[in-house]
Amino acid sequence: MRILVVSPISTTAIGGPAYVTRSLVEQLQQSGNEALATCPTRLEMRTFPLFRQILIFFRAVSVSRSFENLILLDVTSTGLPFGLAARLLGKRVVVRVGGDFLWESYVERTGKAVLLSEFYSERRTLSLYETMIKWATRTTLHLADDIVFTTPWLKQIWEAPYSLEQKSIHIISNPLPSRDLQPPPEKKVFLSSGRPMRIKNIEMLKNTVWPQIQKEYPEAVLDTEPKKHEEYKEALKSAYAVILPSLSDVSPNSILEAISYGKPFICTKDTGLFETYKEAGIFVNTQNTEEMVFAIRTLLTPEGYAEAKSQVDAVVYPRDDKTLAEQYLEILIP
């Protein structure tokens, strides 16, 4: 089959869509399919959002002609224009939902620390831009032949507000990267690298939590510098542990990579990974300073680190990149 994988971000980025794009294309090609990836161009990313959608749509019409199937890895920035183009050309469309751009935008604008699990539980006063995001999300979802959620957790959150009861829905978890256990780290570097957004809660970690840790453990280092994917992988290899201080996160690839490298981790409890990996790491309320400090202190003790290390090393690998591609193929094959 000829399959186009559409990512909302560059394939060299750290984010989940970039990792899934690289993995899917590689595995689909190895299984004998003609697969190609595309993402927004620099020109498109620099333009005003509405004009960007128009530019992407015309490119989508041109690019999509050569493919029978499209796998869209977001529902707004590239999902809507490619979804419309696919419908116009009569292509099969699978939309993967791995995050919530509306919630992200709302938190970024208002500064309110609203958890994703609570966002749709009451009416929110949305800006015009956020109203457009919600409309685009709903439209893309209803243009799709099939919808893929990375966790049952997000499916449950989205099903009612986006009226998905009659849609064909699948759960395809993000795969754990190949296991690559590393030697003991030389320094106590806690890696917490991500996009500079309110939902990532980095400022709280740096300005409220870490000063308390630094007083007791001056040897501990917090690395929050943004990194490209390859840079992040190199930093992860030598890291002591990983901290994901986000308010919420659907299926954070940084935690999956931490597991693959055998790195103890601290993660928000408001995540789709909690039920699957609750025994593998430390899950906390990331808005609670005391919980965050206690979790980091635990990893800075020899016995606490040893226990956390044994838990993450004990994770059984249920799936891999090849399984991911096979599950998408099962959806695409008539």
C-alpha positions in Angstrom: 0.0 0.0 0.0 1.0 3.6 -0.5 0.7 5.4 2.9 1.4 9.0 3.8 2.2 9.7 7.5 1.5 13.4 8.3 3.3 14.8 11.4 2.4 18.2 12.9 6.1 18.7 14.0 9.5 18.1 12.5 10.6 14.4 12.5 13.8 15.5 14.3 11.9 16.9 17.3 11.6 15.2 20.8 7.7 15.0 20.8 5.7 11.8 20.5 4.3 12.6 16.9 7.9 12.8 15.6 8.9 9.5 17.2 5.8 7.8 15.9 6.4 9.2 12.4 9.9 7.9 12.2 8.9 4.5 13.6 5.9 4.1 11.5 7.5 5.0 8.2 10.5 2.7 8.8 8.4 -0.3 9.8 5.9 0.2 7.1 8.7 0.3 4.5 10.3 -2.8 5.9 7.0 -4.7 5.6 6.9 -3.9 1.9 4.7 -0.8 1.8 5.5 2.5 0.1 5.5 4.9 3.1 6.5 8.5 3.3 6.4 11.2 6.0 5.6 14.9 5.6 5.4 17.8 8.1 4.8 21.5 7.9 7.4 23.5 6.0 9.3 26.4 7.6 7.3 28.8 5.5 4.0 27.3 6.7 5.1 27.4 10.3 6.0 31.1 10.1 2.6 32.2 8.7 -0.6 33.3 10.5 -2.6 30.2 11.6 -5.5 30.6 9.2 -3.3 31.3 6.2 -1.1 28.4 7.3 -4.1 26.1 7.1 -4.8 27.3 3.5 -1.1 26.8 2.5 -1.0 23.3 4.0 -4.3 22.4 2.3 -3.0 23.2 -1.2 0.2 21.3 -0.5 -1.9 18.4 0.9 -4.0 18.1 -2.3 -0.8 17.9 -4.3 1.1 15.5 -2.0 -1.8 13.2 -1.2 -2.6 12.3 -4.9 0.1 9.6 -4.9 -1.1 7.8 -1.8 -4.1 5.6 -1.1 -4.1 6.0 2.7 -3.2 8.9 5.1 -2.3 8.5 8.7 -2.7 11.9 10.4 -0.9 12.4 13.7 -2.8 15.4 14.9 -6.3 16.8 14.5 -5.8 20.6 14.0 -2.5 22.0 12.6 -2.1 19.4 9.8 -5.0 17.2 10.5 -7.7 19.5 9.2 -6.1 20.5 5.9 -4.9 17.0 5.1 -8.2 15.5 6.2 -10.1 17.8 3.9 -7.7 17.1 1.0 -8.1 13.3 1.6 -11.9 13.5 1.5 -11.7 15.6 -1.7 -9.5 13.0 -3.3 -11.3 10.0 -1.9 -8.5 8.7 0.2 -8.8 6.6 3.4 -8.0 8.6 6.5 -6.8 7.4 9.9 -6.5 10.1 12.6 -4.3 9.5 15.6 -5.1 11.5 18.8 -2.1 11.7 21.1 -2.7 15.1 22.8 -5.2 17.9 23.4 -4.3 21.2 21.7 -7.4 22.9 22.9 -6.6 22.2 26.5 -2.9 23.3 25.9 -4.1 26.6 24.4 -6.5 27.3 27.1 -4.0 26.7 29.9 -1.4 28.8 28.0 -3.8 31.7 27.6 -5.4 31.8 31.0 -2.6 30.6 33.2 -5.0 28.3 35.0 -3.5 25.0 36.1 -6.4 22.9 34.8 -5.8 19.2 34.5 -6.7 17.6 31.2 -8.8 15.0 33.0 -11.0 17.8 34.4 -11.0 20.2 31.4 -14.2 19.0 29.8 -16.1 18.5 33.0 -17.5 22.0 33.0 -18.1 24.8 30.4 -15.1 26.9 29.7 -15.1 30.4 28.3 -13.0 30.0 25.1 -11.3 32.6 23.0 -12.1 32.9 19.3 -8.9 31.0 18.5 -9.8 28.2 21.0 -13.3 28.0 19.5 -11.7 27.5 16.1 -9.5 24.8 17.5 -12.5 23.0 18.9 -14.3 23.2 15.6 -11.3 22.0 13.7 -10.8 19.1 16.1 -14.4 18.0 15.8 -14.4 18.4 12.0 -11.2 16.4 11.5 -12.4 13.6 13.8 -15.7 13.3 11.8 -13.8 13.4 8.4 -11.8 10.3 9.5 -12.6 6.7 8.6 -11.0 5.5 11.8 -9.7 7.2 15.0 -6.8 6.0 17.0 -6.2 7.0 20.6 -2.9 6.2 22.3 -4.6 5.5 25.6 -8.1 4.5 26.8 -7.7 7.4 29.3 -7.9 10.1 26.5 -10.6 8.2 24.6 -12.8 8.4 27.7 -12.1 12.1 28.0 -12.9 12.9 24.4 -15.8 10.6 23.6 -18.7 12.7 24.9 -17.5 16.3 24.1 -16.7 15.4 20.5 -19.7 13.0 20.0 -17.6 10.0 19.0 -20.0 7.3 20.0 -20.7 6.2 16.4 -17.1 6.4 15.1 -14.7 3.5 14.5 -12.2 3.9 17.4 -9.1 1.9 18.1 -6.5 2.0 20.9 -2.9 1.7 19.7 -0.4 2.5 22.5 2.9 4.2 21.7 5.6 1.5 21.7 8.5 1.3 24.1 11.7 2.0 22.3 14.2 -0.8 22.1 15.8 -1.6 25.5 19.2 -0.1 25.9 20.2 -0.3 29.5 23.1 2.1 30.4 25.9 1.9 33.0 25.5 3.7 36.3 25.5 7.5 35.8 28.6 9.4 37.0 26.6 12.5 38.0 23.2 13.0 39.5 21.6 14.8 36.6 17.8 15.0 36.5 16.7 15.4 32.9 13.5 17.5 32.4 13.6 18.8 28.8 10.5 19.9 27.0 8.6 22.6 25.2 8.5 26.0 27.1 4.7 25.9 27.8 2.6 26.3 30.9 1.3 22.7 30.7 4.9 21.5 31.1 5.1 23.2 34.5 8.9 23.6 34.2 9.0 27.0 36.0 7.4 25.4 39.1 10.1 22.7 39.1 12.9 25.1 38.5 11.8 28.0 40.8 9.9 26.3 43.6 10.9 22.7 43.9 14.6 22.7 42.9 15.8 25.4 45.3 14.7 23.1 48.1 16.6 20.2 46.6 19.7 22.2 45.9 20.1 23.2 49.6 20.2 19.6 50.7 21.8 18.0 47.7 24.2 20.5 46.1 25.6 17.7 43.9 22.2 17.2 42.1 21.8 18.9 38.8 18.6 19.8 36.9 18.8 19.9 33.1 15.8 21.7 31.5 17.5 22.9 28.3 15.4 22.3 25.2 17.0 19.6 22.9 16.5 18.0 19.5 15.8 14.3 19.6 19.3 13.1 19.1 20.6 15.5 21.7 18.0 14.4 24.1 18.9 10.7 23.6 22.5 11.4 24.4 21.6 13.4 27.5 19.3 10.6 28.6 22.0 8.0 28.4 24.1 9.7 31.1 21.1 11.0 33.1 20.5 9.9 36.7 16.7 10.2 36.4 13.9 11.8 34.4 11.3 14.3 35.7 8.1 15.0 33.8 6.5 17.8 35.8 3.6 18.5 33.3 0.2 19.2 34.7 -1.1 16.3 32.5 0.4 14.3 29.7 -1.4 11.8 27.5 1.3 9.3 26.6 4.7 11.0 27.2 7.4 9.6 25.0 10.1 10.9 27.4 8.8 8.4 30.0 8.8 5.6 27.5 12.3 6.4 26.5 13.3 6.6 30.2 12.0 3.1 30.7 13.9 1.8 27.6 17.2 3.2 29.1 16.5 1.9 32.5 16.2 5.4 34.1 14.1 6.0 37.2 11.4 8.6 36.6 9.0 11.0 38.3 5.8 11.6 36.3 2.5 13.4 36.6 -0.3 11.2 37.9 -2.7 12.7 35.4 -1.5 10.7 32.4 -2.7 7.8 30.2 0.4 5.9 31.2 -0.5 5.6 34.9 -2.4 2.4 34.8 0.1 0.6 32.7 3.3 1.8 34.3 2.3 2.7 37.9 4.7 0.1 39.3 7.6 1.2 37.1 8.1 4.8 38.4 7.0 7.5 40.8 3.7 9.2 39.8 2.8 12.4 41.7 0.5 15.4 41.8 2.9 17.8 40.1 1.1 20.8 41.4 2.0 19.7 45.0 5.5 21.0 45.9 5.8 18.7 48.8 5.1 15.6 46.7 7.6 16.7 44.1 10.3 17.4 46.6 9.7 14.1 48.5 9.9 12.1 45.2 13.2 13.7 44.2 14.6 13.2 47.7 13.7 9.6 47.5 15.7 9.1 44.3 18.7 10.9 45.9 19.0 8.3 48.6 20.9 5.1 47.7 18.1 2.8 48.8 15.4 4.8 47.1 17.3 5.0 43.8 18.1 1.2 43.9 14.5 0.4 44.4 13.3 2.7 41.7 16.0 1.3 39.4 14.9 -2.3 40.0 11.2 -1.3 39.3 12.0 0.3 35.9 14.3 -2.5 34.9 11.5 -5.0 35.7 9.1 -3.6 33.0 8.0 -6.4 30.7 8.1 -5.3 27.0 4.6 -6.0 25.7 5.1 -4.4 22.2 7.6 -2.8 19.9 7.8 -0.6 16.8 7.0 -3.6 14.5 3.8 -4.2 16.4 2.8 -0.6 16.1 3.0 -0.7 12.3 1.1 -4.0 12.2 -1.8 -2.5 14.1 -2.1 0.4 11.7 -2.0 -2.0 8.8 -4.8 -4.0 10.3 -6.9 -0.9 10.2 -6.0 0.1 6.7 -6.4 -3.4 5.1 -10.1 -3.6 3.9 
